[in-house]
């Protein structure tokens, strides 16, 4: 289902404005608010985006569309809120995404139940590059921080990034000891 409210287009200037655009399926709800742009000149557009997805349903649909023989078996809920702006060849994105109640096949003790991602990035479609001003991932198992660039996305994928990674050993070691009790005391 696709719905919109208060959409306007001005032919002589190329201006486009949409107060609200909603796209809904049984797996995903995507809402764009205060979308504004221009179809002439630089083609600049921007707006606020909100996402809600059922990970199990979305995973099944992606597996089916990709011709995978097996559903990945993931579960949980994905929510996101951000802002997207385009101008010429640039696409700038900032926002936050949360995975709540994540489930996956395998040992549940290794699985982070909640994951939070904060991002601030820019894609240059002309240069095929990605500039990562901030990519922060937090869960009860680990945290990661990443900054840098990936150039030549369509060919070599030249990566120049910095970052840090921290593991919450208090959450990881009990699982390790359950799998290999003889390591108790050696990794503390």
C-alpha positions in Angstrom: 0.0 0.0 0.0 1.3 3.4 -0.9 -0.4 6.6 0.4 0.6 10.3 0.4 -0.8 13.5 1.8 -0.4 17.1 0.8 1.6 16.5 -2.3 2.4 19.4 -4.6 4.4 19.9 -7.8 5.1 23.3 -9.5 5.9 22.7 -13.1 7.6 26.1 -13.9 10.1 25.7 -11.0 10.2 21.9 -10.7 9.5 22.2 -7.0 8.1 19.1 -5.3 6.7 18.8 -1.8 5.1 15.9 0.0 4.0 16.3 3.6 3.7 12.5 4.2 4.4 9.4 2.1 3.7 5.9 3.5 4.7 2.6 2.1 3.3 -0.5 3.9 3.5 -4.2 3.5 3.1 -7.1 5.9 6.9 -6.9 6.5 7.8 -3.2 6.4 6.3 0.2 7.1 8.3 3.1 5.7 7.2 6.7 6.3 8.8 9.8 4.8 7.8 13.2 6.2 8.4 16.7 4.9 9.9 15.6 1.7 10.9 18.5 -0.5 13.0 18.9 -3.6 13.4 20.1 -7.1 13.3 18.1 -10.3 15.2 20.8 -12.2 18.9 21.8 -11.8 20.7 19.9 -9.0 17.7 17.6 -8.2 18.1 18.3 -4.5 15.7 16.4 -2.3 15.4 15.7 1.4 13.2 14.5 4.1 12.8 12.6 7.3 12.4 8.8 7.2 11.0 6.3 9.7 11.1 2.5 9.3 9.5 -0.3 11.1 10.2 -3.9 9.9 9.4 -7.4 11.1 12.8 -9.1 10.6 11.4 -12.6 10.2 8.9 -11.6 7.4 11.5 -9.3 5.8 14.1 -12.0 5.8 11.8 -14.5 4.2 10.8 -12.1 1.5 14.4 -11.2 0.8 15.3 -15.0 0.7 12.5 -15.6 -1.7 13.4 -12.7 -3.9 17.1 -13.7 -3.9 16.3 -17.3 -4.8 17.8 -18.7 -1.6 16.8 -22.2 -0.8 16.4 -21.5 2.9 14.9 -18.7 5.0 17.6 -17.2 7.2 15.5 -17.8 10.3 16.0 -14.4 11.9 13.5 -12.7 14.1 12.9 -9.5 15.9 11.9 -5.9 15.1 13.9 -3.2 13.2 13.0 0.4 13.8 14.8 3.4 12.4 14.6 7.1 12.1 16.8 9.4 10.0 17.2 12.1 7.6 18.2 11.8 3.9 19.4 14.7 1.7 20.5 14.6 -1.9 22.2 17.2 -4.0 23.8 16.6 -7.4 25.7 13.3 -6.9 25.7 13.4 -3.1 23.4 11.4 -0.8 23.8 12.3 2.9 22.2 10.1 5.6 22.0 10.5 9.4 20.0 8.6 11.9 19.6 5.7 14.2 18.4 2.1 13.8 17.5 -0.3 16.5 17.0 -4.1 16.4 14.9 -5.3 19.4 14.4 -8.9 20.3 16.8 -10.3 17.8 16.7 -14.0 17.4 18.7 -16.3 15.1 19.3 -20.0 14.6 22.0 -21.4 16.9 23.1 -20.9 20.5 21.0 -18.1 22.0 23.6 -17.2 24.5 25.8 -15.7 21.8 23.1 -13.6 20.4 22.8 -9.9 21.3 19.0 -9.3 21.9 19.2 -5.6 21.2 21.4 -3.7 18.8 21.6 0.0 18.3 23.2 1.7 15.2 23.9 5.4 14.9 25.2 6.7 11.6 26.2 9.7 9.7 27.4 9.0 6.1 27.6 10.4 2.6 27.6 8.6 -0.7 29.1 10.3 -3.7 27.4 8.5 -6.6 29.7 10.1 -9.2 32.9 9.0 -7.4 31.3 5.8 -6.2 32.6 6.5 -2.6 31.2 6.3 0.9 32.4 8.8 3.6 31.6 7.5 7.1 31.6 10.3 9.5 30.1 8.0 12.2 29.0 4.4 12.4 28.5 3.3 16.0 27.1 -0.1 16.8 26.2 -1.0 20.4 24.8 -4.3 21.9 25.1 -6.1 25.2 27.8 -8.3 23.6 30.1 -5.7 21.9 30.4 -2.1 20.8 32.1 -0.9 17.6 33.0 2.6 16.3 34.0 3.2 12.7 35.1 6.3 10.8 36.6 6.7 7.3 36.0 6.2 3.6 35.4 3.4 1.1 36.3 4.5 -2.4 35.6 2.9 -5.7 32.6 1.0 -4.4 31.8 -0.4 -7.9 35.2 -1.8 -8.5 38.1 -2.2 -6.0 36.4 -1.1 -2.8 39.5 0.7 -1.4 38.9 0.9 2.4 40.5 3.5 4.6 38.8 3.3 8.0 39.6 3.7 11.7 37.8 2.4 14.6 37.5 0.5 17.9 35.9 -2.6 19.1 35.1 -3.5 22.7 33.7 -6.8 23.9 31.6 -7.1 27.1 33.6 -10.1 28.5 31.2 -10.5 31.4 28.5 -11.5 28.8 30.8 -13.6 26.6 33.0 -15.6 29.1 30.1 -17.6 30.7 29.2 -18.9 27.2 32.8 -19.7 26.5 33.1 -21.6 29.8 29.9 -23.5 29.1 31.4 -24.7 25.8 34.9 -25.3 27.2 34.9 -25.7 31.0 38.7 -26.4 31.0 39.3 -22.8 30.0 37.8 -21.4 33.3 40.4 -19.2 35.0 42.6 -19.0 31.9 40.8 -16.2 30.1 39.8 -14.0 33.1 
